[in-house]
Amino acid sequence: MDKIYSVRWFGPFETLEDIRHFENEHKSMSFQLYILNGYKPYAKLYDSYYCGQTQRSVYKRLTDPHHHINEFRDVSAIWIGSISNVEPSAGDINVAEKILTAQLRSIYGEKHMLNKINTSFPKYNAYIVNIWHNPKEMRLQRYQRGTIPSDLPDVIGHEYEKLLDAHLLFSASKIKWDNVE
């Protein structure tokens, strides 16, 4: 069984109020995933990252008193994602978060990630297609260097090798969009 998740990302948002306002304007959509980056207290040289999931609104999840967002002294960007090609179950959301977190960890390194417990993978193949939009819902054509959309590949695949009981992660940097009209 293979699963494919198309994630429509919106951002970057700078404040929780921006996210609350965006979610209120887009009540027909549900947002299950989010990625934050910013600086931890006393960090001067590098960003930290956190990838999370929610079955409520992202705004409500990020305002929880014990959420990892409180570990940042300064949040640089928040991206919120909607799995748009299927009605995702809790298991689907969990798998998507695991794959995204593993890819972010391979890009930025363990010391830059606040996620520490998200390490097990499914025993099936799963793929994520990331499609990036600004808050006005326009698809991003170019990604500014050093941002999450420029660093996180547009296609991420997780392959499970049953005979070896091994998990492989692969990616393709950017999708090339062609007009078919």
HELIX and SHEET records of a PDB file:
HELIX    1   1 LEU A   16  GLU A   25  1                                  10    
HELIX    2   2 VAL A   58  LEU A   62  1                                   5    
HELIX    3   3 HIS A   68  GLU A   71  5                                   4    
HELIX    4   4 ALA A   90  TYR A  108  1                                  19    
HELIX    5   5 GLU A  110  HIS A  112  5                                   3    
HELIX    6   6 ILE A  148  ASP A  151  1                                   4    
SHEET    1   A 7 SER A  48  GLN A  53  0                                        
SHEET    2   A 7 LEU A  33  TYR A  39 -1                                        
SHEET    3   A 7 ASP A  74  ILE A  83 -1                                        
SHEET    4   A 7 ASP A   2  PHE A  13 -1                                        
SHEET    5   A 7 ASN A 125  HIS A 133  1                                        
SHEET    6   A 7 VAL A 155  GLU A 161 -1                                        
SHEET    7   A 7 ALA A 166  ALA A 172 -1                                        
END                                                                             
